[in-house]
Amino acid sequence: MRLLSILSFLCSLAITVVIIYGVIMMAGDLMGLTTFNNQLLIVGLAFVLLSGLFGKSKPRLSMLVLFIGFIIVIVN
């Protein structure tokens, strides 16, 4: 059980780092400094991370947000 908790934390941390990197790259793309074409990936990962916030209080909404985020990541 403890291993799953650590693994869940590490996955959440990795997704957060990817989202921060994506936001920085999108800001650079907006200013014309870089080219970044993975906006849908960042939005999908944000939805996946957001689904964890709902968790136990609203399980149906959490599953819906997780499903939408997963579909957006797959589409990208």
PDB file as gemmi writes it, atoms N, CA and C in Angstrom:
CRYST1    1.000    1.000    1.000  90.00  90.00  90.00 P 1                      
ATOM      1  N   MET A   1       0.824  -1.193   0.000  1.00  0.00           N  
ATOM      2  CA  MET A   1       0.000   0.000   0.000  1.00  0.00           C  
ATOM      3  C   MET A   1       0.871   1.260   0.000  1.00  0.00           C  
ATOM      4  N   ARG A   2       1.947   1.216   0.745  1.00  0.00           N  
ATOM      5  CA  ARG A   2       2.841   2.372   0.807  1.00  0.00           C  
ATOM      6  C   ARG A   2       3.531   2.600  -0.537  1.00  0.00           C  
ATOM      7  N   LEU A   3       3.859   1.513  -1.232  1.00  0.00           N  
ATOM      8  CA  LEU A   3       4.493   1.623  -2.540  1.00  0.00           C  
ATOM      9  C   LEU A   3       3.563   2.304  -3.537  1.00  0.00           C  
ATOM     10  N   LEU A   4       2.282   1.975  -3.490  1.00  0.00           N  
ATOM     11  CA  LEU A   4       1.315   2.613  -4.383  1.00  0.00           C  
ATOM     12  C   LEU A   4       1.170   4.098  -4.079  1.00  0.00           C  
ATOM     13  N   SER A   5       1.233   4.451  -2.818  1.00  0.00           N  
ATOM     14  CA  SER A   5       1.153   5.857  -2.434  1.00  0.00           C  
ATOM     15  C   SER A   5       2.361   6.634  -2.962  1.00  0.00           C  
ATOM     16  N   ILE A   6       3.529   6.053  -2.844  1.00  0.00           N  
ATOM     17  CA  ILE A   6       4.742   6.702  -3.348  1.00  0.00           C  
ATOM     18  C   ILE A   6       4.697   6.809  -4.864  1.00  0.00           C  
ATOM     19  N   LEU A   7       4.250   5.750  -5.532  1.00  0.00           N  
ATOM     20  CA  LEU A   7       4.147   5.759  -6.989  1.00  0.00           C  
ATOM     21  C   LEU A   7       3.135   6.793  -7.467  1.00  0.00           C  
ATOM     22  N   SER A   8       2.025   6.910  -6.770  1.00  0.00           N  
ATOM     23  CA  SER A   8       1.017   7.914  -7.113  1.00  0.00           C  
ATOM     24  C   SER A   8       1.577   9.321  -6.963  1.00  0.00           C  
ATOM     25  N   PHE A   9       2.313   9.558  -5.902  1.00  0.00           N  
ATOM     26  CA  PHE A   9       2.926  10.868  -5.688  1.00  0.00           C  
ATOM     27  C   PHE A   9       3.937  11.185  -6.786  1.00  0.00           C  
ATOM     28  N   LEU A  10       4.759  10.216  -7.158  1.00  0.00           N  
ATOM     29  CA  LEU A  10       5.760  10.440  -8.202  1.00  0.00           C  
ATOM     30  C   LEU A  10       5.108  10.715  -9.556  1.00  0.00           C  
ATOM     31  N   CYS A  11       4.019  10.014  -9.861  1.00  0.00           N  
ATOM     32  CA  CYS A  11       3.308  10.265 -11.118  1.00  0.00           C  
ATOM     33  C   CYS A  11       2.689  11.658 -11.119  1.00  0.00           C  
ATOM     34  N   SER A  12       2.102  12.053 -10.010  1.00  0.00           N  
ATOM     35  CA  SER A  12       1.529  13.397  -9.918  1.00  0.00           C  
ATOM     36  C   SER A  12       2.608  14.462 -10.050  1.00  0.00           C  
ATOM     37  N   LEU A  13       3.747  14.217  -9.461  1.00  0.00           N  
ATOM     38  CA  LEU A  13       4.865  15.151  -9.571  1.00  0.00           C  
ATOM     39  C   LEU A  13       5.363  15.250 -11.013  1.00  0.00           C  
ATOM     40  N   ALA A  14       5.458  14.118 -11.697  1.00  0.00           N  
ATOM     41  CA  ALA A  14       5.908  14.123 -13.093  1.00  0.00           C  
ATOM     42  C   ALA A  14       4.923  14.869 -13.985  1.00  0.00           C  
ATOM     43  N   ILE A  15       3.630  14.644 -13.782  1.00  0.00           N  
ATOM     44  CA  ILE A  15       2.615  15.345 -14.576  1.00  0.00           C  
ATOM     45  C   ILE A  15       2.683  16.843 -14.307  1.00  0.00           C  
ATOM     46  N   THR A  16       2.885  17.224 -13.055  1.00  0.00           N  
ATOM     47  CA  THR A  16       2.990  18.638 -12.707  1.00  0.00           C  
ATOM     48  C   THR A  16       4.195  19.286 -13.387  1.00  0.00           C  
ATOM     49  N   VAL A  17       5.314  18.589 -13.412  1.00  0.00           N  
ATOM     50  CA  VAL A  17       6.513  19.121 -14.069  1.00  0.00           C  
ATOM     51  C   VAL A  17       6.276  19.285 -15.566  1.00  0.00           C  
ATOM     52  N   VAL A  18       5.609  18.313 -16.198  1.00  0.00           N  
ATOM     53  CA  VAL A  18       5.315  18.409 -17.633  1.00  0.00           C  
ATOM     54  C   VAL A  18       4.377  19.579 -17.909  1.00  0.00           C  
ATOM     55  N   ILE A  19       3.396  19.790 -17.037  1.00  0.00           N  
ATOM     56  CA  ILE A  19       2.466  20.909 -17.220  1.00  0.00           C  
ATOM     57  C   ILE A  19       3.198  22.244 -17.083  1.00  0.00           C  
ATOM     58  N   ILE A  20       4.063  22.371 -16.094  1.00  0.00           N  
ATOM     59  CA  ILE A  20       4.821  23.616 -15.924  1.00  0.00           C  
ATOM     60  C   ILE A  20       5.722  23.865 -17.131  1.00  0.00           C  
ATOM     61  N   TYR A  21       6.389  22.815 -17.606  1.00  0.00           N  
ATOM     62  CA  TYR A  21       7.220  22.941 -18.809  1.00  0.00           C  
ATOM     63  C   TYR A  21       6.372  23.379 -20.007  1.00  0.00           C  
ATOM     64  N   GLY A  22       5.189  22.784 -20.156  1.00  0.00           N  
ATOM     65  CA  GLY A  22       4.314  23.134 -21.271  1.00  0.00           C  
ATOM     66  C   GLY A  22       3.831  24.566 -21.214  1.00  0.00           C  
ATOM     67  N   VAL A  23       3.511  25.028 -20.019  1.00  0.00           N  
ATOM     68  CA  VAL A  23       3.059  26.417 -19.875  1.00  0.00           C  
ATOM     69  C   VAL A  23       4.193  27.379 -20.219  1.00  0.00           C  
ATOM     70  N   ILE A  24       5.405  27.057 -19.790  1.00  0.00           N  
ATOM     71  CA  ILE A  24       6.556  27.903 -20.135  1.00  0.00           C  
ATOM     72  C   ILE A  24       6.784  27.908 -21.641  1.00  0.00           C  
ATOM     73  N   MET A  25       6.677  26.741 -22.269  1.00  0.00           N  
ATOM     74  CA  MET A  25       6.873  26.661 -23.720  1.00  0.00           C  
ATOM     75  C   MET A  25       5.756  27.385 -24.472  1.00  0.00           C  
ATOM     76  N   MET A  26       4.508  27.303 -23.972  1.00  0.00           N  
ATOM     77  CA  MET A  26       3.409  28.021 -24.629  1.00  0.00           C  
ATOM     78  C   MET A  26       3.601  29.527 -24.508  1.00  0.00           C  
ATOM     79  N   ALA A  27       4.115  29.986 -23.368  1.00  0.00           N  
ATOM     80  CA  ALA A  27       4.395  31.418 -23.222  1.00  0.00           C  
ATOM     81  C   ALA A  27       5.506  31.838 -24.179  1.00  0.00           C  
ATOM     82  N   GLY A  28       6.517  30.997 -24.333  1.00  0.00           N  
ATOM     83  CA  GLY A  28       7.577  31.286 -25.292  1.00  0.00           C  
ATOM     84  C   GLY A  28       7.072  31.283 -26.719  1.00  0.00           C  
ATOM     85  N   ASP A  29       6.130  30.388 -27.022  1.00  0.00           N  
ATOM     86  CA  ASP A  29       5.526  30.347 -28.356  1.00  0.00           C  
ATOM     87  C   ASP A  29       4.695  31.596 -28.610  1.00  0.00           C  
ATOM     88  N   LEU A  30       4.009  32.067 -27.587  1.00  0.00           N  
ATOM     89  CA  LEU A  30       3.201  33.279 -27.714  1.00  0.00           C  
ATOM     90  C   LEU A  30       4.079  34.499 -28.006  1.00  0.00           C  
ATOM     91  N   MET A  31       5.256  34.546 -27.381  1.00  0.00           N  
ATOM     92  CA  MET A  31       6.169  35.670 -27.601  1.00  0.00           C  
ATOM     93  C   MET A  31       7.021  35.499 -28.852  1.00  0.00           C  
ATOM     94  N   GLY A  32       6.924  34.348 -29.505  1.00  0.00           N  
ATOM     95  CA  GLY A  32       7.674  34.121 -30.732  1.00  0.00           C  
ATOM     96  C   GLY A  32       9.086  33.618 -30.517  1.00  0.00           C  
ATOM     97  N   LEU A  33       9.402  33.166 -29.316  1.00  0.00           N  
ATOM     98  CA  LEU A  33      10.758  32.697 -29.028  1.00  0.00           C  
ATOM     99  C   LEU A  33      10.971  31.241 -29.427  1.00  0.00           C  
ATOM    100  N   THR A  34       9.949  30.415 -29.255  1.00  0.00           N  
ATOM    101  CA  THR A  34      10.054  28.986 -29.553  1.00  0.00           C  
ATOM    102  C   THR A  34       8.835  28.545 -30.348  1.00  0.00           C  
ATOM    103  N   THR A  35       8.872  27.297 -30.795  1.00  0.00           N  
ATOM    104  CA  THR A  35       7.717  26.691 -31.452  1.00  0.00           C  
ATOM    105  C   THR A  35       7.257  25.530 -30.594  1.00  0.00           C  
ATOM    106  N   PHE A  36       5.987  25.506 -30.226  1.00  0.00           N  
ATOM    107  CA  PHE A  36       5.449  24.461 -29.362  1.00  0.00           C  
ATOM    108  C   PHE A  36       4.092  24.047 -29.903  1.00  0.00           C  
ATOM    109  N   ASN A  37       3.940  22.754 -30.231  1.00  0.00           N  
ATOM    110  CA  ASN A  37       2.710  22.273 -30.851  1.00  0.00           C  
ATOM    111  C   ASN A  37       1.954  21.261 -30.001  1.00  0.00           C  
ATOM    112  N   ASN A  38       2.258  21.130 -28.733  1.00  0.00           N  
ATOM    113  CA  ASN A  38       1.620  20.119 -27.891  1.00  0.00           C  
ATOM    114  C   ASN A  38       0.673  20.735 -26.867  1.00  0.00           C  
ATOM    115  N   GLN A  39      -0.096  21.724 -27.274  1.00  0.00           N  
ATOM    116  CA  GLN A  39      -1.003  22.381 -26.341  1.00  0.00           C  
ATOM    117  C   GLN A  39      -2.068  21.419 -25.818  1.00  0.00           C  
ATOM    118  N   LEU A  40      -2.586  20.548 -26.691  1.00  0.00           N  
ATOM    119  CA  LEU A  40      -3.616  19.605 -26.247  1.00  0.00           C  
ATOM    120  C   LEU A  40      -3.074  18.615 -25.225  1.00  0.00           C  
ATOM    121  N   LEU A  41      -1.819  18.247 -25.349  1.00  0.00           N  
ATOM    122  CA  LEU A  41      -1.214  17.347 -24.370  1.00  0.00           C  
ATOM    123  C   LEU A  41      -1.203  17.990 -22.989  1.00  0.00           C  
ATOM    124  N   ILE A  42      -0.841  19.242 -22.923  1.00  0.00           N  
ATOM    125  CA  ILE A  42      -0.787  19.951 -21.642  1.00  0.00           C  
ATOM    126  C   ILE A  42      -2.187  20.101 -21.054  1.00  0.00           C  
ATOM    127  N   VAL A  43      -3.165  20.423 -21.894  1.00  0.00           N  
ATOM    128  CA  VAL A  43      -4.547  20.558 -21.412  1.00  0.00           C  
ATOM    129  C   VAL A  43      -5.066  19.215 -20.914  1.00  0.00           C  
ATOM    130  N   GLY A  44      -4.790  18.137 -21.640  1.00  0.00           N  
ATOM    131  CA  GLY A  44      -5.229  16.808 -21.217  1.00  0.00           C  
ATOM    132  C   GLY A  44      -4.604  16.380 -19.907  1.00  0.00           C  
ATOM    133  N   LEU A  45      -3.309  16.617 -19.757  1.00  0.00           N  
ATOM    134  CA  LEU A  45      -2.643  16.273 -18.499  1.00  0.00           C  
ATOM    135  C   LEU A  45      -3.156  17.122 -17.344  1.00  0.00           C  
ATOM    136  N   ALA A  46      -3.510  18.363 -17.629  1.00  0.00           N  
ATOM    137  CA  ALA A  46      -4.089  19.206 -16.579  1.00  0.00           C  
ATOM    138  C   ALA A  46      -5.434  18.643 -16.129  1.00  0.00           C  
ATOM    139  N   PHE A  47      -6.229  18.141 -17.069  1.00  0.00           N  
ATOM    140  CA  PHE A  47      -7.497  17.513 -16.703  1.00  0.00           C  
ATOM    141  C   PHE A  47      -7.268  16.255 -15.870  1.00  0.00           C  
ATOM    142  N   VAL A  48      -6.276  15.451 -16.244  1.00  0.00           N  
ATOM    143  CA  VAL A  48      -5.976  14.236 -15.484  1.00  0.00           C  
ATOM    144  C   VAL A  48      -5.560  14.594 -14.063  1.00  0.00           C  
ATOM    145  N   LEU A  49      -4.725  15.606 -13.912  1.00  0.00           N  
ATOM    146  CA  LEU A  49      -4.293  16.034 -12.584  1.00  0.00           C  
ATOM    147  C   LEU A  49      -5.449  16.645 -11.799  1.00  0.00           C  
ATOM    148  N   LEU A  50      -6.320  17.366 -12.493  1.00  0.00           N  
ATOM    149  CA  LEU A  50      -7.480  17.970 -11.846  1.00  0.00           C  
ATOM    150  C   LEU A  50      -8.452  16.915 -11.328  1.00  0.00           C  
ATOM    151  N   SER A  51      -8.531  15.779 -12.004  1.00  0.00           N  
ATOM    152  CA  SER A  51      -9.450  14.728 -11.562  1.00  0.00           C  
ATOM    153  C   SER A  51      -9.068  14.201 -10.182  1.00  0.00           C  
ATOM    154  N   GLY A  52      -7.798  14.261  -9.847  1.00  0.00           N  
ATOM    155  CA  GLY A  52      -7.361  13.816  -8.529  1.00  0.00           C  
ATOM    156  C   GLY A  52      -7.815  14.731  -7.407  1.00  0.00           C  
ATOM    157  N   LEU A  53      -8.115  15.982  -7.727  1.00  0.00           N  
ATOM    158  CA  LEU A  53      -8.576  16.909  -6.692  1.00  0.00           C  
ATOM    159  C   LEU A  53      -9.992  16.584  -6.230  1.00  0.00           C  
ATOM    160  N   PHE A  54     -10.810  16.076  -7.151  1.00  0.00           N  
ATOM    161  CA  PHE A  54     -12.189  15.747  -6.779  1.00  0.00           C  
ATOM    162  C   PHE A  54     -12.226  14.479  -5.940  1.00  0.00           C  
ATOM    163  N   GLY A  55     -11.428  13.495  -6.328  1.00  0.00           N  
ATOM    164  CA  GLY A  55     -11.229  12.275  -5.567  1.00  0.00           C  
ATOM    165  C   GLY A  55     -12.460  11.647  -4.978  1.00  0.00           C  
ATOM    166  N   LYS A  56     -12.510  11.589  -3.663  1.00  0.00           N  
ATOM    167  CA  LYS A  56     -13.569  10.863  -2.969  1.00  0.00           C  
ATOM    168  C   LYS A  56     -14.839  11.682  -2.789  1.00  0.00           C  
ATOM    169  N   SER A  57     -14.742  12.993  -2.851  1.00  0.00           N  
ATOM    170  CA  SER A  57     -15.933  13.810  -2.609  1.00  0.00           C  
ATOM    171  C   SER A  57     -16.936  13.708  -3.747  1.00  0.00           C  
ATOM    172  N   LYS A  58     -16.448  13.681  -4.988  1.00  0.00           N  
ATOM    173  CA  LYS A  58     -17.330  13.580  -6.156  1.00  0.00           C  
ATOM    174  C   LYS A  58     -16.739  12.556  -7.121  1.00  0.00           C  
ATOM    175  N   PRO A  59     -16.958  11.263  -6.868  1.00  0.00           N  
ATOM    176  CA  PRO A  59     -16.292  10.243  -7.691  1.00  0.00           C  
ATOM    177  C   PRO A  59     -16.748  10.222  -9.151  1.00  0.00           C  
ATOM    178  N   ARG A  60     -18.020  10.506  -9.416  1.00  0.00           N  
ATOM    179  CA  ARG A  60     -18.486  10.502 -10.810  1.00  0.00           C  
ATOM    180  C   ARG A  60     -17.868  11.645 -11.599  1.00  0.00           C  
ATOM    181  N   LEU A  61     -17.810  12.818 -11.006  1.00  0.00           N  
ATOM    182  CA  LEU A  61     -17.185  13.960 -11.666  1.00  0.00           C  
ATOM    183  C   LEU A  61     -15.694  13.710 -11.872  1.00  0.00           C  
ATOM    184  N   SER A  62     -15.062  13.086 -10.895  1.00  0.00           N  
ATOM    185  CA  SER A  62     -13.647  12.761 -11.005  1.00  0.00           C  
ATOM    186  C   SER A  62     -13.391  11.814 -12.172  1.00  0.00           C  
ATOM    187  N   MET A  63     -14.225  10.794 -12.317  1.00  0.00           N  
ATOM    188  CA  MET A  63     -14.063   9.852 -13.427  1.00  0.00           C  
ATOM    189  C   MET A  63     -14.336  10.518 -14.765  1.00  0.00           C  
ATOM    190  N   LEU A  64     -15.310  11.423 -14.811  1.00  0.00           N  
ATOM    191  CA  LEU A  64     -15.622  12.134 -16.050  1.00  0.00           C  
ATOM    192  C   LEU A  64     -14.452  13.020 -16.476  1.00  0.00           C  
ATOM    193  N   VAL A  65     -13.898  13.764 -15.540  1.00  0.00           N  
ATOM    194  CA  VAL A  65     -12.761  14.643 -15.846  1.00  0.00           C  
ATOM    195  C   VAL A  65     -11.542  13.811 -16.251  1.00  0.00           C  
ATOM    196  N   LEU A  66     -11.316  12.687 -15.575  1.00  0.00           N  
ATOM    197  CA  LEU A  66     -10.212  11.801 -15.932  1.00  0.00           C  
ATOM    198  C   LEU A  66     -10.394  11.250 -17.343  1.00  0.00           C  
ATOM    199  N   PHE A  67     -11.613  10.842 -17.688  1.00  0.00           N  
ATOM    200  CA  PHE A  67     -11.902  10.311 -19.021  1.00  0.00           C  
ATOM    201  C   PHE A  67     -11.697  11.377 -20.091  1.00  0.00           C  
ATOM    202  N   ILE A  68     -12.176  12.587 -19.842  1.00  0.00           N  
ATOM    203  CA  ILE A  68     -11.999  13.682 -20.806  1.00  0.00           C  
ATOM    204  C   ILE A  68     -10.513  13.984 -21.003  1.00  0.00           C  
ATOM    205  N   GLY A  69      -9.756  14.043 -19.919  1.00  0.00           N  
ATOM    206  CA  GLY A  69      -8.318  14.286 -20.021  1.00  0.00           C  
ATOM    207  C   GLY A  69      -7.601  13.188 -20.780  1.00  0.00           C  
ATOM    208  N   PHE A  70      -7.991  11.931 -20.534  1.00  0.00           N  
ATOM    209  CA  PHE A  70      -7.383  10.803 -21.237  1.00  0.00           C  
ATOM    210  C   PHE A  70      -7.668  10.873 -22.734  1.00  0.00           C  
ATOM    211  N   ILE A  71      -8.898  11.208 -23.097  1.00  0.00           N  
ATOM    212  CA  ILE A  71      -9.265  11.326 -24.512  1.00  0.00           C  
ATOM    213  C   ILE A  71      -8.471  12.460 -25.173  1.00  0.00           C  
ATOM    214  N   ILE A  72      -8.328  13.580 -24.495  1.00  0.00           N  
ATOM    215  CA  ILE A  72      -7.570  14.706 -25.064  1.00  0.00           C  
ATOM    216  C   ILE A  72      -6.107  14.321 -25.276  1.00  0.00           C  
ATOM    217  N   VAL A  73      -5.518  13.592 -24.334  1.00  0.00           N  
ATOM    218  CA  VAL A  73      -4.121  13.160 -24.485  1.00  0.00           C  
ATOM    219  C   VAL A  73      -3.993  12.194 -25.660  1.00  0.00           C  
ATOM    220  N   ILE A  74      -4.942  11.274 -25.808  1.00  0.00           N  
ATOM    221  CA  ILE A  74      -4.900  10.314 -26.916  1.00  0.00           C  
ATOM    222  C   ILE A  74      -5.074  11.024 -28.253  1.00  0.00           C  
ATOM    223  N   VAL A  75      -5.974  12.010 -28.326  1.00  0.00           N  
ATOM    224  CA  VAL A  75      -6.215  12.745 -29.568  1.00  0.00           C  
ATOM    225  C   VAL A  75      -4.957  13.491 -30.004  1.00  0.00           C  
ATOM    226  N   ASN A  76      -4.222  14.006 -29.049  1.00  0.00           N  
ATOM    227  CA  ASN A  76      -3.012  14.756 -29.386  1.00  0.00           C  
ATOM    228  C   ASN A  76      -1.989  13.827 -29.966  1.00  0.00           C  
TER     229      ASN A  76                                                      
END                                                                             
